[in-house]
Amino acid sequence: MGFQAKPLNPKIGIEITGLDLSQPLPPDELAEIRKLWVENVVAVFPDQSVNDDQHISFSKRLGDLEMINMAALQAEGRPEIYEATNVDNNGNIMTDDHPVLTINRGNQKWHSDSSFKAVPSTASMLRAYIVPEEGGETEFANMAAAYDALDAETKELCDGLVAIHDFYWSRRDVQEQAFSQAERDAIPPVRHPLIRVHPENGRKAIYAGSHTREIEGWDFAESRALIDRLITHGTQPEFTYRHEWVVGDMVLWDNRSALHRGLTFDDQREKRRLHRTTIAGSGPTL
């Protein structure tokens, strides 16, 4: 192969260099990249000169794409692209109470993209266009490695449980104004297994993050205690990788076995803009 790969952390992450993702890759090379990405949960591709069209094209080689069904979060004219940004269409920093900025701040909680959908996503791929001088990193957690490290009693307790995921639970502490009622109605609460089996490698992973509201059939307080304990366990340093963004970085991660979160930065003084594609899931989890 004409690329190089090196691990980033013992339990999560691999950096892949020597590739130009603006150009189509041969099928055998793409298959090897997919294998490395699935094995390591997160793949980092530094120094990529890729525009939105090329970003979309590469992502489509990994699977069908989700359309961003909330218009306020789309890149202008690009329903395939989610903008993680505090910059408006005129290049100005959004005001502190801007509805989009308020929603994007919710990404500072540990979550799995689209777990609030009946068919949750396979993966996400984020490219950096503008990064702040300080802060704004993204952290990733390997929830398959975290499951492996659970004690036998907790594994037995969790296996077979069903959790309720709800986008608006994860945004319960903000005054959400960015979405229409039709957009709200399009994402009602959904059911997923608390422990999810990866369809490509068969590994079990904890499938709970900020969108996870409660465990079906359980007392709410007991639900929250278990969900919070699993997230705290899975996001310990031994299972995590923190990516410090450089303009041109592209990062691909597996939403079936990873949680992630964006870290804070001074979003009233510094600009940050990243574009994300989301590779759709292949079917329901239950």
KEKE-3310 file (N, C-alpha, C; in steps of 0.2 Angstrom, whole numbers, plus 5000, padded with zeros to 4 digits):
npx = (5004:5002:5002:5005:5003:5000:4998:4988:4984:4985:4972:4964:4962:4970:4983:4983:4994:5000:4991:4979:4965:4957:4956:4950:4951:4960:4950:4956:4964:4955:4948:4957:4960:4947:4947:4957:4952:4939:4945:4952:4943:4944:4950:4963:4967:4979:4982:4974:4969:4954:4939:4921:4914:4923:4925:4912:4911:4922:4916:4905:4910:4911:4898:4880:4875:4868:4856:4856:4844:4839:4837:4844:4856:4863:4877:4877:4866:4870:4865:4871:4881:4885:4887:4898:4900:4903:4902:4893:4884:4889:4902:4904:4906:4894:4881:4880:4868:4863:4853:4858:4871:4869:4863:4874:4883:4878:4885:4896:4894:4896:4893:4884:4884:4868:4861:4849:4840:4829:4836:4852:4867:4882:4895:4905:4913:4924:4930:4942:4941:4942:4951:4951:4964:4966:4959:4943:4946:4943:4936:4937:4930:4933:4920:4919:4931:4929:4918:4923:4931:4922:4916:4910:4898:4892:4891:4882:4871:4868:4867:4855:4847:4836:4838:4831:4833:4834:4834:4830:4831:4845:4846:4840:4843:4844:4837:4829:4828:4830:4824:4811:4793:4790:4802:4806:4796:4800:4810:4806:4807:4818:4821:4835:4848:4856:4868:4878:4880:4894:4892:4902:4913:4909:4911:4906:4899:4897:4882:4878:4875:4874:4862:4854:4841:4834:4832:4822:4808:4813:4814:4816:4826:4835:4838:4845:4856:4863:4866:4873:4884:4890:4894:4903:4912:4916:4923:4935:4952:4960:4953:4952:4955:4961:4959:4968:4965:4971:4970:4964:4965:4956:4945:4939:4926:4919:4903:4896:4903:4909:4910:4909:4915:4915:4927:4927:4929:4933:4920:4915:4925:4934:4935:4928:4926:4920:4917:4905:4902:4890:4889:4877:4867:4864:4853:4840:4844:4838)
npy = (4994:5012:5020:5026:5020:5024:5019:5029:5030:5017:5010:5016:5024:5029:5035:5040:5043:5049:5049:5056:5062:5069:5063:5049:5033:5017:5002:4991:4998:5007:4997:4992:5004:5005:4993:4996:5008:5003:4994:5002:5012:5026:5036:5046:5058:5068:5085:5087:5093:5096:5099:5103:5095:5084:5079:5074:5065:5055:5051:5044:5033:5025:5022:5025:5042:5051:5064:5080:5084:5095:5111:5122:5118:5114:5115:5129:5126:5112:5098:5087:5090:5094:5108:5112:5125:5142:5152:5164:5165:5176:5177:5181:5180:5171:5178:5176:5171:5165:5154:5143:5142:5139:5126:5119:5120:5109:5098:5097:5087:5070:5059:5049:5051:5054:5044:5046:5042:5030:5022:5022:5031:5025:5030:5045:5059:5072:5088:5100:5118:5131:5134:5137:5146:5141:5128:5119:5106:5089:5075:5057:5041:5024:5013:5000:4994:4999:4991:4978:4979:4980:4973:4956:4955:4967:4967:4956:4961:4972:4967:4964:4974:4988:5004:5021:5033:5051:5065:5078:5076:5077:5090:5097:5107:5118:5133:5128:5134:5133:5124:5119:5115:5104:5098:5094:5085:5075:5067:5058:5050:5035:5017:5007:4994:4993:4988:4986:4976:4975:4976:4973:4968:4960:4964:4969:4984:4997:5007:5021:5038:5056:5057:5047:5043:5035:5018:5006:5001:5002:5010:5028:5035:5025:5020:5032:5032:5020:5023:5034:5029:5020:5029:5037:5027:5023:5034:5036:5040:5030:5024:5034:5046:5062:5074:5087:5100:5104:5115:5107:5094:5078:5068:5052:5043:5029:5027:5017:5011:5021:5035:5053:5070:5088:5100:5114:5131:5149:5155:5167:5175:5168:5160:5145:5132:5118:5104:5091:5075:5062:5045:5034:5022:5004:4998:4995:4994:4985)
npz = (5000:4997:5008:5025:5042:5059:5076:5087:5101:5113:5114:5105:5090:5075:5064:5048:5034:5019:5009:4997:4999:4991:4979:4969:4977:4975:4975:4983:4991:4998:5005:5014:5021:5027:5035:5044:5050:5056:5065:5074:5078:5077:5064:5058:5046:5041:5035:5022:5007:5003:4996:4999:4989:4986:4999:5001:4991:4994:5006:5002:4997:5007:5011:5010:5012:5026:5025:5031:5041:5048:5044:5048:5052:5041:5029:5018:5005:5004:5009:5013:5022:5038:5048:5060:5069:5074:5067:5056:5040:5035:5039:5052:5070:5079:5089:5107:5111:5099:5090:5083:5087:5101:5100:5094:5105:5112:5108:5116:5125:5129:5115:5102:5085:5078:5086:5090:5080:5072:5063:5066:5063:5054:5053:5055:5047:5049:5044:5046:5044:5050:5065:5082:5092:5104:5113:5108:5104:5099:5108:5108:5112:5115:5115:5114:5119:5132:5135:5136:5147:5157:5173:5175:5181:5178:5165:5163:5168:5159:5146:5134:5138:5134:5128:5128:5116:5114:5105:5110:5124:5126:5123:5133:5142:5136:5128:5115:5099:5085:5077:5066:5070:5062:5059:5072:5075:5067:5073:5084:5100:5101:5101:5106:5108:5124:5125:5111:5096:5085:5068:5059:5065:5076:5089:5105:5111:5123:5121:5124:5127:5127:5121:5126:5136:5145:5152:5146:5154:5167:5183:5183:5189:5193:5180:5175:5184:5180:5166:5167:5175:5165:5155:5161:5165:5152:5147:5152:5154:5148:5138:5128:5115:5112:5100:5093:5083:5067:5053:5038:5043:5042:5050:5054:5061:5070:5073:5079:5089:5096:5107:5106:5109:5107:5113:5124:5119:5117:5111:5108:5105:5097:5081:5074:5062:5056:5045:5043:5036:5037:5037:5033:5043:5041:5044:5057:5074:5083)
capx = (5000:5006:5001:5008:4998:5003:4993:4988:4984:4985:4966:4959:4965:4976:4984:4985:4997:5002:4985:4976:4958:4953:4956:4947:4956:4958:4946:4960:4967:4950:4946:4962:4958:4941:4949:4961:4947:4935:4949:4954:4937:4945:4956:4965:4970:4981:4985:4971:4966:4948:4933:4915:4912:4927:4923:4906:4913:4925:4912:4900:4913:4910:4891:4876:4875:4863:4855:4855:4837:4838:4840:4848:4863:4866:4881:4872:4866:4873:4861:4875:4886:4883:4892:4900:4903:4901:4902:4887:4885:4893:4909:4904:4904:4887:4880:4880:4861:4861:4850:4863:4877:4866:4862:4880:4886:4876:4890:4901:4892:4898:4887:4885:4879:4862:4859:4842:4836:4828:4842:4857:4873:4888:4901:4905:4919:4924:4936:4943:4942:4945:4951:4953:4971:4966:4952:4940:4948:4937:4938:4934:4930:4931:4916:4920:4936:4926:4913:4927:4934:4917:4916:4906:4891:4889:4890:4876:4865:4867:4866:4848:4843:4835:4838:4827:4837:4829:4838:4828:4834:4852:4846:4835:4846:4845:4831:4830:4824:4833:4821:4804:4790:4790:4809:4805:4791:4803:4814:4804:4812:4818:4824:4841:4851:4861:4875:4877:4885:4896:4890:4908:4918:4906:4913:4900:4901:4892:4879:4874:4878:4870:4855:4851:4837:4832:4831:4815:4805:4816:4814:4820:4832:4839:4841:4850:4862:4867:4868:4879:4890:4893:4897:4909:4917:4919:4926:4941:4958:4963:4949:4950:4960:4960:4962:4970:4964:4975:4967:4966:4963:4950:4944:4933:4925:4914:4897:4893:4908:4913:4907:4914:4913:4919:4928:4925:4934:4930:4916:4913:4931:4938:4931:4929:4921:4922:4911:4905:4897:4888:4888:4870:4867:4861:4846:4838:4848:4833)
capy = (5000:5018:5025:5024:5020:5023:5020:5036:5027:5009:5007:5020:5029:5027:5041:5037:5048:5047:5048:5062:5060:5073:5059:5042:5028:5011:4998:4988:5003:5009:4991:4992:5009:5003:4988:5000:5012:4999:4991:5007:5016:5033:5037:5053:5060:5075:5089:5086:5099:5093:5103:5099:5090:5079:5076:5070:5059:5050:5048:5040:5027:5021:5020:5030:5047:5054:5071:5084:5085:5101:5116:5127:5115:5112:5120:5132:5122:5106:5095:5081:5093:5098:5113:5113:5131:5148:5158:5164:5165:5182:5176:5184:5176:5171:5180:5171:5167:5163:5147:5137:5141:5136:5119:5116:5119:5103:5093:5096:5081:5064:5057:5046:5055:5051:5038:5048:5040:5023:5019:5027:5031:5021:5034:5052:5062:5079:5091:5107:5124:5136:5131:5142:5145:5137:5124:5117:5099:5084:5069:5051:5036:5017:5010:4993:4993:5000:4986:4973:4981:4979:4967:4951:4956:4973:4964:4952:4966:4976:4963:4963:4980:4992:5011:5026:5039:5056:5071:5083:5075:5079:5097:5099:5112:5125:5135:5127:5138:5132:5119:5120:5109:5098:5095:5091:5079:5070:5063:5056:5045:5028:5011:5004:4990:4996:4985:4985:4971:4978:4971:4971:4964:4956:4966:4972:4990:5001:5011:5026:5044:5061:5056:5041:5046:5030:5011:5004:4997:5003:5016:5033:5037:5019:5021:5037:5030:5015:5026:5039:5025:5017:5034:5038:5021:5022:5039:5036:5042:5024:5022:5040:5050:5069:5077:5094:5101:5108:5116:5102:5088:5075:5063:5047:5038:5024:5029:5011:5009:5027:5042:5059:5077:5094:5103:5121:5137:5155:5155:5174:5179:5165:5156:5138:5129:5111:5102:5084:5071:5056:5039:5031:5015:5000:4995:4996:4990:4980)
capz = (5000:4996:5014:5031:5047:5065:5081:5091:5108:5113:5113:5101:5085:5070:5060:5041:5030:5012:5005:4995:4999:4985:4973:4971:4979:4972:4979:4988:4996:5002:5009:5019:5026:5031:5040:5050:5054:5060:5071:5078:5079:5074:5059:5057:5040:5042:5029:5016:5003:5001:4997:5001:4984:4987:5005:5000:4986:4998:5011:4999:4995:5013:5012:5008:5017:5029:5024:5038:5041:5051:5039:5052:5054:5035:5025:5013:4998:5005:5014:5015:5026:5044:5050:5067:5068:5078:5062:5052:5033:5033:5042:5059:5075:5081:5096:5112:5111:5093:5091:5080:5092:5107:5098:5093:5111:5115:5106:5121:5129:5125:5111:5096:5080:5075:5090:5091:5074:5072:5060:5068:5058:5054:5054:5053:5045:5050:5041:5049:5040:5054:5071:5087:5094:5110:5114:5103:5102:5099:5111:5106:5117:5112:5120:5114:5124:5138:5137:5137:5153:5163:5176:5173:5184:5175:5158:5163:5170:5154:5140:5133:5140:5129:5130:5124:5114:5112:5104:5114:5130:5126:5123:5138:5146:5132:5125:5108:5094:5079:5072:5065:5073:5058:5061:5079:5075:5062:5077:5090:5104:5098:5105:5104:5113:5128:5122:5103:5093:5079:5062:5055:5068:5081:5096:5109:5114:5126:5116:5128:5127:5130:5119:5130:5141:5151:5151:5145:5159:5173:5186:5179:5193:5192:5173:5175:5188:5176:5160:5169:5177:5159:5151:5165:5164:5145:5144:5156:5149:5145:5132:5124:5111:5111:5093:5092:5076:5062:5047:5034:5046:5042:5055:5052:5067:5070:5078:5082:5094:5099:5109:5105:5111:5106:5120:5124:5117:5118:5105:5107:5102:5091:5076:5073:5057:5054:5041:5044:5033:5041:5034:5036:5045:5036:5047:5064:5079:5086)
cpx = (5004:5004:5004:5003:5002:4998:4994:4988:4983:4978:4961:4964:4971:4977:4986:4988:4999:4997:4982:4969:4954:4953:4953:4953:4955:4954:4950:4962:4961:4948:4951:4961:4952:4942:4952:4956:4942:4939:4951:4949:4938:4951:4957:4969:4972:4982:4981:4968:4960:4943:4927:4913:4916:4926:4917:4907:4917:4921:4907:4903:4913:4903:4887:4876:4868:4862:4854:4848:4835:4841:4845:4855:4867:4871:4876:4872:4868:4870:4865:4880:4883:4889:4893:4903:4900:4901:4896:4889:4889:4900:4909:4903:4897:4886:4879:4873:4859:4859:4854:4868:4875:4865:4869:4884:4884:4881:4896:4900:4894:4892:4889:4881:4874:4859:4851:4837:4835:4833:4848:4863:4878:4894:4900:4912:4919:4931:4936:4945:4945:4945:4954:4961:4971:4959:4949:4942:4942:4940:4934:4935:4929:4927:4916:4925:4933:4921:4918:4930:4929:4918:4910:4899:4888:4887:4883:4870:4863:4865:4858:4844:4842:4834:4834:4832:4832:4834:4836:4830:4841:4852:4841:4837:4847:4838:4831:4825:4826:4829:4813:4800:4790:4797:4809:4801:4795:4808:4811:4808:4812:4822:4830:4844:4856:4868:4874:4882:4887:4895:4896:4913:4915:4907:4906:4903:4895:4889:4874:4878:4873:4863:4851:4847:4836:4832:4824:4813:4808:4814:4818:4826:4837:4842:4846:4857:4866:4870:4874:4885:4893:4896:4903:4914:4920:4923:4932:4947:4960:4959:4948:4956:4957:4963:4962:4970:4969:4971:4969:4965:4957:4950:4938:4933:4919:4909:4894:4897:4911:4908:4912:4911:4917:4920:4927:4931:4930:4926:4913:4919:4934:4933:4933:4924:4924:4916:4911:4900:4896:4886:4882:4871:4863:4855:4845:4843:4844:4829)
cpy = (5006:5023:5022:5025:5019:5024:5027:5034:5020:5006:5010:5024:5027:5033:5038:5043:5045:5046:5055:5060:5064:5069:5052:5037:5021:5006:4994:4992:5005:5003:4991:4998:5008:4998:4992:5004:5008:4996:4996:5012:5023:5033:5044:5054:5067:5078:5087:5092:5096:5098:5099:5093:5083:5075:5072:5064:5054:5047:5043:5033:5022:5019:5026:5036:5049:5062:5074:5087:5091:5107:5120:5125:5113:5118:5123:5128:5115:5102:5089:5084:5096:5102:5114:5120:5137:5154:5158:5165:5171:5182:5179:5179:5177:5174:5175:5167:5165:5155:5141:5136:5137:5128:5116:5115:5112:5097:5093:5091:5075:5061:5053:5049:5050:5045:5040:5046:5033:5019:5024:5026:5026:5024:5041:5054:5069:5082:5098:5112:5129:5133:5137:5141:5141:5134:5122:5110:5095:5078:5063:5046:5029:5014:5002:4990:4994:4994:4980:4973:4980:4973:4962:4952:4962:4971:4960:4956:4970:4973:4962:4968:4984:4999:5015:5032:5044:5062:5077:5082:5078:5087:5100:5105:5118:5126:5134:5131:5137:5128:5121:5114:5103:5094:5091:5085:5073:5065:5062:5051:5038:5023:5008:5000:4994:4994:4983:4980:4974:4974:4969:4967:4960:4958:4970:4979:4993:5006:5016:5032:5049:5061:5051:5044:5041:5023:5009:4999:4998:5010:5022:5034:5031:5019:5026:5035:5025:5019:5030:5035:5022:5023:5036:5033:5022:5028:5041:5037:5035:5022:5028:5042:5057:5072:5084:5096:5106:5109:5111:5095:5085:5069:5059:5043:5034:5025:5023:5009:5015:5032:5047:5065:5082:5098:5111:5125:5143:5157:5162:5178:5175:5161:5149:5136:5123:5108:5094:5081:5065:5051:5035:5024:5011:4997:4997:4992:4985:4976)
cpz = (5000:5002:5020:5037:5054:5071:5085:5099:5108:5112:5108:5096:5081:5066:5053:5037:5023:5007:5003:4994:4994:4979:4974:4972:4976:4977:4985:4993:5001:5007:5015:5024:5030:5037:5046:5054:5059:5066:5076:5080:5076:5069:5057:5050:5040:5035:5022:5013:5000:5001:4998:4996:4985:4994:5005:4996:4990:5003:5008:4997:5001:5015:5010:5014:5020:5026:5031:5038:5045:5047:5042:5053:5047:5033:5020:5007:4998:5010:5017:5021:5032:5046:5057:5067:5073:5073:5057:5044:5031:5036:5049:5064:5078:5088:5101:5113:5104:5093:5088:5085:5098:5106:5098:5100:5114:5113:5110:5126:5125:5122:5105:5091:5078:5079:5091:5085:5075:5068:5061:5063:5059:5056:5053:5051:5045:5047:5044:5044:5044:5061:5076:5089:5100:5111:5108:5100:5102:5103:5109:5111:5114:5117:5119:5119:5131:5140:5139:5144:5159:5166:5174:5175:5180:5168:5158:5164:5163:5147:5140:5135:5134:5131:5125:5123:5112:5111:5109:5122:5131:5126:5128:5142:5142:5129:5117:5104:5087:5074:5072:5069:5069:5059:5067:5079:5071:5066:5084:5094:5101:5103:5102:5110:5117:5126:5115:5101:5086:5073:5058:5058:5074:5088:5099:5111:5118:5122:5120:5128:5129:5127:5122:5136:5147:5148:5151:5151:5166:5176:5183:5183:5193:5185:5173:5178:5184:5170:5162:5171:5170:5155:5155:5165:5157:5143:5149:5151:5145:5138:5127:5121:5111:5104:5094:5085:5073:5056:5042:5036:5044:5047:5054:5059:5066:5075:5081:5088:5097:5101:5107:5108:5109:5112:5119:5121:5118:5112:5104:5105:5097:5087:5075:5068:5055:5050:5042:5039:5038:5037:5037:5038:5040:5038:5054:5068:5083:5081)
residu = (MET:GLY:PHE:GLN:ALA:LYS:PRO:LEU:ASN:PRO:LYS:ILE:GLY:ILE:GLU:ILE:THR:GLY:LEU:ASP:LEU:SER:GLN:PRO:LEU:PRO:PRO:ASP:GLU:LEU:ALA:GLU:ILE:ARG:LYS:LEU:TRP:VAL:GLU:ASN:VAL:VAL:ALA:VAL:PHE:PRO:ASP:GLN:SER:VAL:ASN:ASP:ASP:GLN:HIS:ILE:SER:PHE:SER:LYS:ARG:LEU:GLY:ASP:LEU:GLU:MET:ILE:ASN:MET:ALA:ALA:LEU:GLN:ALA:GLU:GLY:ARG:PRO:GLU:ILE:TYR:GLU:ALA:THR:ASN:VAL:ASP:ASN:ASN:GLY:ASN:ILE:MET:THR:ASP:ASP:HIS:PRO:VAL:LEU:THR:ILE:ASN:ARG:GLY:ASN:GLN:LYS:TRP:HIS:SER:ASP:SER:SER:PHE:LYS:ALA:VAL:PRO:SER:THR:ALA:SER:MET:LEU:ARG:ALA:TYR:ILE:VAL:PRO:GLU:GLU:GLY:GLY:GLU:THR:GLU:PHE:ALA:ASN:MET:ALA:ALA:ALA:TYR:ASP:ALA:LEU:ASP:ALA:GLU:THR:LYS:GLU:LEU:CYS:ASP:GLY:LEU:VAL:ALA:ILE:HIS:ASP:PHE:TYR:TRP:SER:ARG:ARG:ASP:VAL:GLN:GLU:GLN:ALA:PHE:SER:GLN:ALA:GLU:ARG:ASP:ALA:ILE:PRO:PRO:VAL:ARG:HIS:PRO:LEU:ILE:ARG:VAL:HIS:PRO:GLU:ASN:GLY:ARG:LYS:ALA:ILE:TYR:ALA:GLY:SER:HIS:THR:ARG:GLU:ILE:GLU:GLY:TRP:ASP:PHE:ALA:GLU:SER:ARG:ALA:LEU:ILE:ASP:ARG:LEU:ILE:THR:HIS:GLY:THR:GLN:PRO:GLU:PHE:THR:TYR:ARG:HIS:GLU:TRP:VAL:VAL:GLY:ASP:MET:VAL:LEU:TRP:ASP:ASN:ARG:SER:ALA:LEU:HIS:ARG:GLY:LEU:THR:PHE:ASP:ASP:GLN:ARG:GLU:LYS:ARG:ARG:LEU:HIS:ARG:THR:THR:ILE:ALA:GLY:SER:GLY:PRO:THR:LEU)
# end
